[in-house]
Amino acid sequence: GMEAISSAVYTRALGWSKEDIDDLFAQARAEMRDTSIHAYWPIFVVYGQKPQ
């Protein structure tokens, strides 16, 4: 999950403790489960076809 990917960055580069990282991920999980938050990202889809 996101802990495995991000833990090294937070501990090695930013010097965060394990407890700080656990708190951050707990808050992030709670926000992901919150149905009152609606996030939208613009997505562009481009496709083509090779000429014959």
C-alpha distance matrix in Angstrom:
0.0 3.7 5.4 5.7 6.8 8.9 10.3 12.9 14.2 14.7 16.4 18.3 19.3 19.6 20.5 18.5 18.6 15.8 17.3 17.1 13.4 12.9 15.3 13.8 10.4 12.6 14.7 12.2 11.1 14.9 15.7 13.5 15.3 18.6 20.7 23.3 21.1 21.6 20.1 21.8 21.3 24.2 23.6 26.3 26.9 29.6 31.0 34.3 36.6 38.4 42.1 44.3
3.7 0.0 3.8 5.5 5.2 5.9 8.1 10.9 11.4 11.7 13.9 16.0 16.4 16.5 17.7 15.7 16.3 14.1 15.5 14.6 10.9 11.2 13.2 11.0 8.1 11.1 12.6 9.9 9.9 13.7 14.0 12.3 14.9 17.7 20.0 22.0 19.5 20.2 18.3 20.1 19.5 22.5 22.4 25.2 26.2 28.9 30.8 34.1 36.6 38.5 42.2 44.6
5.4 3.8 0.0 3.8 5.5 5.3 5.5 8.8 10.1 9.8 11.3 13.7 14.9 14.8 15.3 13.1 13.2 10.6 12.3 12.0 8.2 8.4 11.3 9.8 7.2 10.2 12.4 10.7 10.8 14.4 15.4 14.4 16.6 19.3 22.1 24.1 21.8 22.9 21.3 23.3 22.9 26.0 26.0 28.8 29.9 32.5 34.4 37.6 40.2 41.9 45.6 48.0
5.7 5.5 3.8 0.0 3.8 5.7 5.8 7.7 9.9 10.8 11.6 13.3 14.9 15.7 16.1 14.7 14.7 12.3 14.7 14.8 11.1 11.6 14.7 13.4 11.0 13.9 16.2 14.3 14.3 18.0 18.8 17.5 19.7 22.6 25.2 27.3 24.9 25.6 23.7 25.4 24.5 27.3 26.8 29.3 30.1 32.3 33.9 36.9 39.2 40.7 44.4 46.7
6.8 5.2 5.5 3.8 0.0 3.8 6.1 7.1 8.1 9.9 11.5 12.5 13.3 14.4 15.7 14.7 15.7 14.0 16.5 15.7 12.0 13.4 15.9 13.8 11.8 15.2 16.7 14.3 14.9 18.6 18.7 17.3 20.1 22.7 25.0 26.8 24.1 24.4 22.1 23.3 22.0 24.6 24.0 26.3 27.2 29.4 31.1 34.1 36.5 37.9 41.6 44.0
8.9 5.9 5.3 5.7 3.8 0.0 3.8 5.6 5.4 6.4 8.7 10.2 10.5 11.0 12.5 11.3 12.8 11.6 13.9 12.5 9.0 11.1 13.3 10.9 9.7 13.4 14.5 12.4 13.9 17.3 17.3 16.6 19.5 21.7 24.4 25.8 22.9 23.6 21.3 22.9 21.8 24.5 24.5 27.0 28.4 30.7 32.8 35.9 38.5 40.0 43.7 46.3
10.3 8.1 5.5 5.8 6.1 3.8 0.0 3.8 5.5 5.2 6.0 8.3 9.8 10.1 10.4 9.0 9.7 8.3 11.2 10.4 7.1 9.3 12.1 10.6 9.9 13.2 14.9 13.7 15.0 18.2 18.8 18.5 21.1 23.3 26.3 27.7 25.2 26.3 24.3 26.2 25.3 28.1 28.3 30.8 32.2 34.4 36.5 39.5 42.1 43.5 47.2 49.7
12.9 10.9 8.8 7.7 7.1 5.6 3.8 0.0 3.8 5.5 5.3 5.6 7.6 9.2 9.6 9.7 10.9 10.4 13.7 12.9 10.2 12.8 15.5 13.9 13.5 17.0 18.5 17.2 18.7 21.8 22.2 21.9 24.6 26.8 29.7 31.0 28.2 29.1 26.8 28.3 27.0 29.5 29.5 31.6 33.0 34.8 36.8 39.6 42.1 43.3 46.9 49.4
14.2 11.4 10.1 9.9 8.1 5.4 5.5 3.8 0.0 3.8 5.6 5.5 5.2 6.8 8.6 9.0 11.5 11.8 14.6 12.8 10.3 13.6 15.4 13.2 13.5 17.1 17.8 16.3 18.5 21.4 21.2 21.1 24.2 26.0 28.8 29.7 26.7 27.5 24.9 26.3 24.8 27.2 27.5 29.6 31.2 33.1 35.3 38.2 40.9 42.1 45.6 48.3
14.7 11.7 9.8 10.8 9.9 6.4 5.2 5.5 3.8 0.0 3.8 5.9 5.8 5.0 6.3 5.6 8.2 9.0 11.3 9.2 7.2 10.8 12.3 10.3 11.3 14.7 15.3 14.5 16.9 19.5 19.5 20.0 22.9 24.4 27.5 28.2 25.4 26.7 24.5 26.3 25.3 28.1 28.7 31.2 33.1 35.2 37.6 40.7 43.5 44.9 48.5 51.2
16.4 13.9 11.3 11.6 11.5 8.7 6.0 5.3 5.6 3.8 0.0 3.8 6.0 5.7 4.6 4.8 6.4 7.5 10.6 9.5 8.2 11.4 13.4 12.5 13.5 16.5 17.6 17.3 19.3 21.8 22.4 22.9 25.5 27.2 30.4 31.3 28.7 30.1 28.1 30.0 29.0 31.8 32.3 34.7 36.4 38.5 40.7 43.6 46.4 47.6 51.2 53.8
18.3 16.0 13.7 13.3 12.5 10.2 8.3 5.6 5.5 5.9 3.8 0.0 3.8 5.9 5.5 7.7 9.7 11.1 14.3 13.2 11.9 15.2 17.1 15.9 16.8 20.0 21.0 20.3 22.4 25.1 25.3 25.7 28.5 30.2 33.3 34.1 31.3 32.4 30.0 31.5 30.2 32.6 32.9 34.9 36.6 38.3 40.4 43.2 45.8 46.8 50.3 53.0
19.3 16.4 14.9 14.9 13.3 10.5 9.8 7.6 5.2 5.8 6.0 3.8 0.0 3.8 5.8 8.3 11.4 13.3 15.9 13.9 12.7 16.4 17.7 15.8 17.1 20.5 20.8 19.9 22.5 25.0 24.7 25.2 28.3 29.7 32.6 33.1 30.0 31.0 28.4 29.7 28.2 30.4 30.9 32.9 34.8 36.4 38.8 41.5 44.3 45.3 48.8 51.6
19.6 16.5 14.8 15.7 14.4 11.0 10.1 9.2 6.8 5.0 5.7 5.9 3.8 0.0 3.8 5.6 9.3 11.7 13.6 11.1 10.7 14.5 15.1 13.4 15.4 18.4 18.4 18.0 20.9 23.0 22.7 23.7 26.7 27.7 30.8 31.0 28.1 29.4 27.1 28.8 27.7 30.1 31.1 33.4 35.6 37.5 40.1 43.0 46.0 47.2 50.6 53.5
20.5 17.7 15.3 16.1 15.7 12.5 10.4 9.6 8.6 6.3 4.6 5.5 5.8 3.8 0.0 3.8 6.6 9.6 11.7 9.9 10.2 13.7 14.7 13.9 15.9 18.6 19.1 19.3 21.8 23.8 24.1 25.2 27.9 29.1 32.4 32.8 30.1 31.7 29.7 31.6 30.8 33.4 34.3 36.7 38.8 40.8 43.3 46.2 49.1 50.3 53.8 56.6
18.5 15.7 13.1 14.7 14.7 11.3 9.0 9.7 9.0 5.6 4.8 7.7 8.3 5.6 3.8 0.0 3.8 6.7 8.2 6.1 6.7 10.1 10.9 10.4 12.6 15.0 15.6 16.2 18.6 20.4 20.9 22.3 24.7 25.8 29.3 29.7 27.3 29.2 27.5 29.8 29.3 32.2 33.3 36.0 38.0 40.3 42.9 46.0 48.9 50.4 53.9 56.7
18.6 16.3 13.2 14.7 15.7 12.8 9.7 10.9 11.5 8.2 6.4 9.7 11.4 9.3 6.6 3.8 0.0 3.8 5.4 5.2 6.4 8.7 10.0 10.8 12.6 14.4 15.7 16.8 18.6 20.3 21.5 22.8 24.8 26.2 29.7 30.4 28.4 30.6 29.2 31.7 31.5 34.6 35.6 38.4 40.3 42.8 45.1 48.3 51.1 52.7 56.2 58.9
15.8 14.1 10.6 12.3 14.0 11.6 8.3 10.4 11.8 9.0 7.5 11.1 13.3 11.7 9.6 6.7 3.8 0.0 3.8 5.5 5.2 6.2 8.7 9.9 10.7 12.2 14.3 15.3 16.4 18.4 20.0 21.0 22.6 24.5 28.0 29.1 27.3 29.5 28.3 30.9 30.8 34.1 34.8 37.7 39.4 41.9 44.1 47.3 50.0 51.6 55.3 57.8
17.3 15.5 12.3 14.7 16.5 13.9 11.2 13.7 14.6 11.3 10.6 14.3 15.9 13.6 11.7 8.2 5.4 3.8 0.0 3.8 5.4 5.1 6.2 8.6 10.0 10.5 12.4 14.2 15.3 16.5 18.5 20.0 21.3 22.7 26.4 27.3 25.8 28.4 27.6 30.5 30.9 34.3 35.4 38.5 40.4 43.1 45.5 48.8 51.6 53.4 57.1 59.7
17.1 14.6 12.0 14.8 15.7 12.5 10.4 12.9 12.8 9.2 9.5 13.2 13.9 11.1 9.9 6.1 5.2 5.5 3.8 0.0 3.8 5.5 5.2 6.2 8.8 9.9 10.7 12.4 14.4 15.5 16.7 18.5 20.3 21.3 25.0 25.5 23.7 26.1 25.1 28.0 28.3 31.6 32.9 36.0 38.1 40.8 43.4 46.7 49.7 51.5 55.1 57.8
13.4 10.9 8.2 11.1 12.0 9.0 7.1 10.2 10.3 7.2 8.2 11.9 12.7 10.7 10.2 6.7 6.4 5.2 5.4 3.8 0.0 3.8 5.4 5.0 6.2 8.5 9.9 10.5 12.2 14.2 15.4 16.4 18.5 20.0 23.5 24.5 22.4 24.5 23.2 25.9 25.9 29.2 30.2 33.2 35.1 37.8 40.2 43.5 46.4 48.2 51.8 54.4
12.9 11.2 8.4 11.6 13.4 11.1 9.3 12.8 13.6 10.8 11.4 15.2 16.4 14.5 13.7 10.1 8.7 6.2 5.1 5.5 3.8 0.0 3.8 5.5 5.3 6.1 8.6 9.8 10.5 12.3 14.3 15.3 16.6 18.4 22.0 23.3 21.7 24.1 23.3 26.3 26.7 30.2 31.1 34.3 36.1 38.9 41.2 44.6 47.4 49.4 53.0 55.6
15.3 13.2 11.3 14.7 15.9 13.3 12.1 15.5 15.4 12.3 13.4 17.1 17.7 15.1 14.7 10.9 10.0 8.7 6.2 5.2 5.4 3.8 0.0 3.8 5.5 5.1 6.2 8.6 10.0 10.6 12.4 14.3 15.6 16.7 20.4 21.1 19.7 22.4 22.0 25.2 26.0 29.6 30.9 34.3 36.3 39.3 41.8 45.4 48.3 50.5 54.0 56.7
13.8 11.0 9.8 13.4 13.8 10.9 10.6 13.9 13.2 10.3 12.5 15.9 15.8 13.4 13.9 10.4 10.8 9.9 8.6 6.2 5.0 5.5 3.8 0.0 3.8 5.5 5.2 6.2 8.7 10.0 10.7 12.4 14.5 15.5 19.0 19.6 17.6 20.0 19.0 22.0 22.6 26.1 27.5 30.8 32.9 35.9 38.5 42.0 45.0 47.1 50.6 53.4
10.4 8.1 7.2 11.0 11.8 9.7 9.9 13.5 13.5 11.3 13.5 16.8 17.1 15.4 15.9 12.6 12.6 10.7 10.0 8.8 6.2 5.3 5.5 3.8 0.0 3.8 5.3 4.9 6.0 8.5 9.7 10.3 12.3 14.2 17.6 18.9 17.0 19.0 18.1 21.0 21.6 25.2 26.1 29.4 31.2 34.2 36.6 40.1 43.0 45.1 48.7 51.3
12.6 11.1 10.2 13.9 15.2 13.4 13.2 17.0 17.1 14.7 16.5 20.0 20.5 18.4 18.6 15.0 14.4 12.2 10.5 9.9 8.5 6.1 5.1 5.5 3.8 0.0 3.8 5.5 5.2 6.2 8.7 10.0 10.8 12.5 16.1 17.5 16.3 18.9 18.8 22.1 23.2 26.9 28.1 31.6 33.3 36.5 38.9 42.5 45.3 47.7 51.2 53.8
14.7 12.6 12.4 16.2 16.7 14.5 14.9 18.5 17.8 15.3 17.6 21.0 20.8 18.4 19.1 15.6 15.7 14.3 12.4 10.7 9.9 8.6 6.2 5.2 5.3 3.8 0.0 3.8 5.5 5.1 6.2 8.7 10.0 10.6 14.3 15.0 13.6 16.4 16.3 19.8 21.1 24.9 26.5 30.0 32.1 35.4 38.0 41.7 44.7 47.2 50.6 53.3
12.2 9.9 10.7 14.3 14.3 12.4 13.7 17.2 16.3 14.5 17.3 20.3 19.9 18.0 19.3 16.2 16.8 15.3 14.2 12.4 10.5 9.8 8.6 6.2 4.9 5.5 3.8 0.0 3.8 5.4 5.1 6.2 8.7 9.9 13.2 14.2 12.1 14.3 13.6 16.8 17.9 21.6 22.9 26.5 28.5 31.7 34.3 37.9 40.9 43.4 46.8 49.5
11.1 9.9 10.8 14.3 14.9 13.9 15.0 18.7 18.5 16.9 19.3 22.4 22.5 20.9 21.8 18.6 18.6 16.4 15.3 14.4 12.2 10.5 10.0 8.7 6.0 5.2 5.5 3.8 0.0 3.8 5.4 5.1 6.3 8.7 11.9 13.9 12.5 14.6 14.5 17.7 19.1 22.8 23.8 27.4 29.0 32.3 34.6 38.3 41.1 43.6 47.1 49.6
14.9 13.7 14.4 18.0 18.6 17.3 18.2 21.8 21.4 19.5 21.8 25.1 25.0 23.0 23.8 20.4 20.3 18.4 16.5 15.5 14.2 12.3 10.6 10.0 8.5 6.2 5.1 5.4 3.8 0.0 3.8 5.5 5.2 6.3 10.0 11.4 10.8 13.7 14.5 18.0 20.0 23.8 25.2 28.9 30.8 34.3 36.7 40.4 43.3 46.0 49.4 52.0
15.7 14.0 15.4 18.8 18.7 17.3 18.8 22.2 21.2 19.5 22.4 25.3 24.7 22.7 24.1 20.9 21.5 20.0 18.5 16.7 15.4 14.3 12.4 10.7 9.7 8.7 6.2 5.1 5.4 3.8 0.0 3.8 5.4 5.0 8.4 9.2 7.6 10.4 10.9 14.6 16.7 20.4 22.2 25.9 28.0 31.5 34.1 37.9 40.9 43.7 47.0 49.7
13.5 12.3 14.4 17.5 17.3 16.6 18.5 21.9 21.1 20.0 22.9 25.7 25.2 23.7 25.2 22.3 22.8 21.0 20.0 18.5 16.4 15.3 14.3 12.4 10.3 10.0 8.7 6.2 5.1 5.5 3.8 0.0 3.8 5.5 7.8 9.8 8.0 9.7 9.9 13.2 15.1 18.8 20.0 23.7 25.4 28.9 31.3 35.1 38.0 40.7 44.1 46.7
15.3 14.9 16.6 19.7 20.1 19.5 21.1 24.6 24.2 22.9 25.5 28.5 28.3 26.7 27.9 24.7 24.8 22.6 21.3 20.3 18.5 16.6 15.6 14.5 12.3 10.8 10.0 8.7 6.3 5.2 5.4 3.8 0.0 3.8 6.1 9.0 8.7 10.8 12.1 15.5 17.8 21.4 22.6 26.3 27.8 31.4 33.6 37.3 40.1 43.0 46.3 48.7
18.6 17.7 19.3 22.6 22.7 21.7 23.3 26.8 26.0 24.4 27.2 30.2 29.7 27.7 29.1 25.8 26.2 24.5 22.7 21.3 20.0 18.4 16.7 15.5 14.2 12.5 10.6 9.9 8.7 6.3 5.0 5.5 3.8 0.0 3.8 5.5 5.9 8.9 11.0 14.6 17.5 21.1 22.8 26.6 28.4 32.1 34.6 38.3 41.3 44.3 47.4 50.0
20.7 20.0 22.1 25.2 25.0 24.4 26.3 29.7 28.8 27.5 30.4 33.3 32.6 30.8 32.4 29.3 29.7 28.0 26.4 25.0 23.5 22.0 20.4 19.0 17.6 16.1 14.3 13.2 11.9 10.0 8.4 7.8 6.1 3.8 0.0 3.8 5.4 7.2 10.2 13.4 16.7 19.9 21.6 25.3 27.0 30.8 33.1 36.8 39.7 42.9 45.9 48.4
23.3 22.0 24.1 27.3 26.8 25.8 27.7 31.0 29.7 28.2 31.3 34.1 33.1 31.0 32.8 29.7 30.4 29.1 27.3 25.5 24.5 23.3 21.1 19.6 18.9 17.5 15.0 14.2 13.9 11.4 9.2 9.8 9.0 5.5 3.8 0.0 3.8 6.4 9.8 13.0 16.5 19.7 22.0 25.6 27.8 31.5 34.1 37.8 40.9 44.2 47.0 49.7
21.1 19.5 21.8 24.9 24.1 22.9 25.2 28.2 26.7 25.4 28.7 31.3 30.0 28.1 30.1 27.3 28.4 27.3 25.8 23.7 22.4 21.7 19.7 17.6 17.0 16.3 13.6 12.1 12.5 10.8 7.6 8.0 8.7 5.9 5.4 3.8 0.0 3.8 6.4 9.9 13.2 16.6 18.9 22.7 25.0 28.7 31.5 35.2 38.4 41.5 44.4 47.2
21.6 20.2 22.9 25.6 24.4 23.6 26.3 29.1 27.5 26.7 30.1 32.4 31.0 29.4 31.7 29.2 30.6 29.5 28.4 26.1 24.5 24.1 22.4 20.0 19.0 18.9 16.4 14.3 14.6 13.7 10.4 9.7 10.8 8.9 7.2 6.4 3.8 0.0 3.8 6.6 10.2 13.3 15.6 19.3 21.6 25.3 28.1 31.8 34.9 38.1 40.9 43.8
20.1 18.3 21.3 23.7 22.1 21.3 24.3 26.8 24.9 24.5 28.1 30.0 28.4 27.1 29.7 27.5 29.2 28.3 27.6 25.1 23.2 23.3 22.0 19.0 18.1 18.8 16.3 13.6 14.5 14.5 10.9 9.9 12.1 11.0 10.2 9.8 6.4 3.8 0.0 3.8 6.8 10.3 12.6 16.3 18.8 22.4 25.4 29.1 32.4 35.4 38.3 41.3
21.8 20.1 23.3 25.4 23.3 22.9 26.2 28.3 26.3 26.3 30.0 31.5 29.7 28.8 31.6 29.8 31.7 30.9 30.5 28.0 25.9 26.3 25.2 22.0 21.0 22.1 19.8 16.8 17.7 18.0 14.6 13.2 15.5 14.6 13.4 13.0 9.9 6.6 3.8 0.0 3.8 6.7 9.2 12.9 15.5 19.1 22.1 25.8 29.1 32.2 35.0 38.0
21.3 19.5 22.9 24.5 22.0 21.8 25.3 27.0 24.8 25.3 29.0 30.2 28.2 27.7 30.8 29.3 31.5 30.8 30.9 28.3 25.9 26.7 26.0 22.6 21.6 23.2 21.1 17.9 19.1 20.0 16.7 15.1 17.8 17.5 16.7 16.5 13.2 10.2 6.8 3.8 0.0 3.8 6.2 9.8 12.7 16.1 19.3 23.0 26.4 29.3 32.1 35.3
24.2 22.5 26.0 27.3 24.6 24.5 28.1 29.5 27.2 28.1 31.8 32.6 30.4 30.1 33.4 32.2 34.6 34.1 34.3 31.6 29.2 30.2 29.6 26.1 25.2 26.9 24.9 21.6 22.8 23.8 20.4 18.8 21.4 21.1 19.9 19.7 16.6 13.3 10.3 6.7 3.8 0.0 3.8 6.7 10.1 13.2 16.6 20.1 23.6 26.6 29.2 32.4
23.6 22.4 26.0 26.8 24.0 24.5 28.3 29.5 27.5 28.7 32.3 32.9 30.9 31.1 34.3 33.3 35.6 34.8 35.4 32.9 30.2 31.1 30.9 27.5 26.1 28.1 26.5 22.9 23.8 25.2 22.2 20.0 22.6 22.8 21.6 22.0 18.9 15.6 12.6 9.2 6.2 3.8 0.0 3.8 6.6 9.9 13.2 16.8 20.2 23.2 25.9 29.1
26.3 25.2 28.8 29.3 26.3 27.0 30.8 31.6 29.6 31.2 34.7 34.9 32.9 33.4 36.7 36.0 38.4 37.7 38.5 36.0 33.2 34.3 34.3 30.8 29.4 31.6 30.0 26.5 27.4 28.9 25.9 23.7 26.3 26.6 25.3 25.6 22.7 19.3 16.3 12.9 9.8 6.7 3.8 0.0 3.8 6.5 10.0 13.4 17.0 19.9 22.5 25.8
26.9 26.2 29.9 30.1 27.2 28.4 32.2 33.0 31.2 33.1 36.4 36.6 34.8 35.6 38.8 38.0 40.3 39.4 40.4 38.1 35.1 36.1 36.3 32.9 31.2 33.3 32.1 28.5 29.0 30.8 28.0 25.4 27.8 28.4 27.0 27.8 25.0 21.6 18.8 15.5 12.7 10.1 6.6 3.8 0.0 3.8 6.6 10.3 13.7 16.8 19.5 22.6
29.6 28.9 32.5 32.3 29.4 30.7 34.4 34.8 33.1 35.2 38.5 38.3 36.4 37.5 40.8 40.3 42.8 41.9 43.1 40.8 37.8 38.9 39.3 35.9 34.2 36.5 35.4 31.7 32.3 34.3 31.5 28.9 31.4 32.1 30.8 31.5 28.7 25.3 22.4 19.1 16.1 13.2 9.9 6.5 3.8 0.0 3.8 7.0 10.6 13.5 16.1 19.3
31.0 30.8 34.4 33.9 31.1 32.8 36.5 36.8 35.3 37.6 40.7 40.4 38.8 40.1 43.3 42.9 45.1 44.1 45.5 43.4 40.2 41.2 41.8 38.5 36.6 38.9 38.0 34.3 34.6 36.7 34.1 31.3 33.6 34.6 33.1 34.1 31.5 28.1 25.4 22.1 19.3 16.6 13.2 10.0 6.6 3.8 0.0 3.7 7.1 10.2 12.9 15.9
34.3 34.1 37.6 36.9 34.1 35.9 39.5 39.6 38.2 40.7 43.6 43.2 41.5 43.0 46.2 46.0 48.3 47.3 48.8 46.7 43.5 44.6 45.4 42.0 40.1 42.5 41.7 37.9 38.3 40.4 37.9 35.1 37.3 38.3 36.8 37.8 35.2 31.8 29.1 25.8 23.0 20.1 16.8 13.4 10.3 7.0 3.7 0.0 3.7 6.7 9.2 12.4
36.6 36.6 40.2 39.2 36.5 38.5 42.1 42.1 40.9 43.5 46.4 45.8 44.3 46.0 49.1 48.9 51.1 50.0 51.6 49.7 46.4 47.4 48.3 45.0 43.0 45.3 44.7 40.9 41.1 43.3 40.9 38.0 40.1 41.3 39.7 40.9 38.4 34.9 32.4 29.1 26.4 23.6 20.2 17.0 13.7 10.6 7.1 3.7 0.0 3.8 6.2 8.9
38.4 38.5 41.9 40.7 37.9 40.0 43.5 43.3 42.1 44.9 47.6 46.8 45.3 47.2 50.3 50.4 52.7 51.6 53.4 51.5 48.2 49.4 50.5 47.1 45.1 47.7 47.2 43.4 43.6 46.0 43.7 40.7 43.0 44.3 42.9 44.2 41.5 38.1 35.4 32.2 29.3 26.6 23.2 19.9 16.8 13.5 10.2 6.7 3.8 0.0 3.8 6.4
42.1 42.2 45.6 44.4 41.6 43.7 47.2 46.9 45.6 48.5 51.2 50.3 48.8 50.6 53.8 53.9 56.2 55.3 57.1 55.1 51.8 53.0 54.0 50.6 48.7 51.2 50.6 46.8 47.1 49.4 47.0 44.1 46.3 47.4 45.9 47.0 44.4 40.9 38.3 35.0 32.1 29.2 25.9 22.5 19.5 16.1 12.9 9.2 6.2 3.8 0.0 3.8
44.3 44.6 48.0 46.7 44.0 46.3 49.7 49.4 48.3 51.2 53.8 53.0 51.6 53.5 56.6 56.7 58.9 57.8 59.7 57.8 54.4 55.6 56.7 53.4 51.3 53.8 53.3 49.5 49.6 52.0 49.7 46.7 48.7 50.0 48.4 49.7 47.2 43.8 41.3 38.0 35.3 32.4 29.1 25.8 22.6 19.3 15.9 12.4 8.9 6.4 3.8 0.0
